[in-house]
Amino acid sequence: MTNTLCLSLITLITLFISLTPTLIKSDEGIDVFLPISLNLTVLTDPFSISAASHDFGNITDENPGAVLCPSSTTEVARLLRFANGGFSYNKGSTSPASTFKVAARGQGHSLRGQASAPGGVVVNMTCLAMAAKPAAVVISADGTYADVAAGTMWVDVLKAAVDRGVSPVTWTDYLYLSVGGTLSNAGIGGQTFRHGPQISNVHELDVITGKGEMMTCSPKLNPELFYGVLGGLGQFGIITRARIALDHAPTRVKWSRILYSDFSAFKRDQERLISMTNDLGVDFLEGQLMMSNGFVDTSFFPLSDQTRVASLVNDHRIIYVLEVAKYYDRTTLPIIDQVIDTLSRTLGFAPGFMFVQDVPYFDFLNRVRNEEDKLRSLGLWEVPHPWLNIFVPGSRIQDFHDGVINGLLLNQTSTSGVTLFYPTNRNK
């Protein structure tokens, strides 16, 4: 009789502890109720809450109730299962409790609070990358792919890959972004015209769905989830691992900036270059604007030519910059001068305004870091960053130029920001 009563008492206490919530109260006065049994590494200190409340856009400021710093993917799964199907703690009630928001955050490089969870829980994905076993980046034995924890920054993928003589084939301009973050968007950069965006170069994903299910997916395994998550803006699940395609890594880059005063010639040459598929074709192609009502950065150009470049911008009010790169190593060294010669002879740029640098492959891919350091030193990095990405069909790009660039940007009285062009092929 005594043994039975003791057993019943122990069982009752266990259930009570499992179902009674812990009140997580942040310094901002936001309450989040989480059961102790979830065993979550939750942070509510002012620094963690503040860091998760804003992003690179610096336009929104929305405090979460807590930040999860998970040590394993199962911790994230437990949180999502609870958030999706929570239950009521009201005495005598059996109805489900209202759910709360959960958002995955890598480097917080969103622009309007996409990685925020007002009053909910932000999952710090960098914690998973730091806890990844055996490492956040694991290169396959044959060097054809890398298994990467989603909270890992692309710059760390690059470092690990080039040490093995391999590299992903397509990149964003800025490398201090998380793998899961860019794969949840698209991952567009100067190699997209040739290899497609980053989401087109993924073999496999590990994903935790909104219901807390841990699933592996690929083009053949759970393909609907695979294609939904890639570019899905985090609405179909949280990526925890990505298998990234790799190829041979070059060692050096011929990096050119070529100036145009005529938009039609600029457009025509961009279209021509993205159509070249032989060895003489370029590996990277972007475009940007230099406008007289904006900040004219001449630091890329030789010191002796910087005044000449600035004068060209002032004379024409707007200059179109074709940014081109050709990768090479010992095996392709014999053709690199031929590529540069072909560009100089066949492109319709302003005479005398083609400039070439020869830089290491890593330095080229990490080039925006130098720009970041400059802006930070001037106090211009932690500022609002309104940004618009838009796809414009080739048939309407001239209209876009005439209406938006010439009609609006060039005539505004405030300082113009950065405008970039990424020419792409539809079949990529």
ABEGO torsion letter per residue (X at the ends): XAAAAAAAAAAAAAAAAAABBBBBBBAAGBBBBBBAAAGBBBBABAAAAAAAABBAAGABBBBBABBBBBABAAAAAAAAAAAAABBBABBGBABBBBBBBBBBBBAGABAAGAABBBGBBBBBAAAAAAABOABABBBBAAGABBBBBAABBAAAAAAAAAAAGBBBABBBABABBBAAAAAABAGBBAAAAAAEBAAAABABBBBBBAAGBBBBBBAABGAAAAAAABGAGGAAEBBABBBBBBBBBBABBBBBBBBBABAAAAAAAAAAAAABABAABBABBBBBBBBAABBBBAAABBAAAAAAAAAAAAAAGBBBBBBBBBBBBAAAAAAAAAAAAAAAAABABBBGABBBBBBBAAAAAAAAAAAAAAAAAAGAABBBBBBBBBBBBAAAAAAAAAAAAAAAAAABABBBBBBBBBBBBAAX
